[in-house]
């Protein structure tokens, strides 16, 4: 096997780890919403326990990236691919962390019925989940058209976030006895909004990978 073939093989392992971490984060976020719907304490605790896997995969990605740089001394696009992998892994790990945070909020809310409909929260999740799926495709294909679409979807999450927080603030004034739950629901909204922002960060790194230039897609 030539040096280049060995490098390409090791880079494929790195890329597969990114996809593995992305699917883990995606599944954790899905599970956290299911736990929220059902106020499922056991599922919430499971999500918290499983988070060590996301940390482990991120560490493996970082180790692989460092080893590739040390062994191959890549330049230009090859170096960008490795640096971008490290940055994307960090964003995906944070998304998994937000799933843990949602699980913690579910535990803190207990079994009381929701003071408000959580339809907007589900819509925020649905868009964020779509963004994660799309960004993993964009990364695999190095597709900036898909990456740009992610930033457009993020605007929908931001709009829903603003509307939902307003509704929750109104509910807190009308039902002050529900303030603890309203606070936790506000946190859940924030965690989903931040998760979507991290997906947008990944799309920016895809632009950097392909174009060699940084673009701010959050504006």
HELIX and SHEET records of a PDB file:
HELIX    1   1 UNK A    3  UNK A   38  1                                  36    
HELIX    2   2 UNK A   41  UNK A   72  1                                  32    
HELIX    3   3 UNK A   76  UNK A  109  1                                  34    
HELIX    4   4 UNK A  119  UNK A  141  1                                  23    
HELIX    5   5 UNK A  144  UNK A  174  1                                  31    
HELIX    6   6 UNK A  176  UNK A  178  5                                   3    
HELIX    7   7 UNK A  179  UNK A  211  1                                  33    
END                                                                             
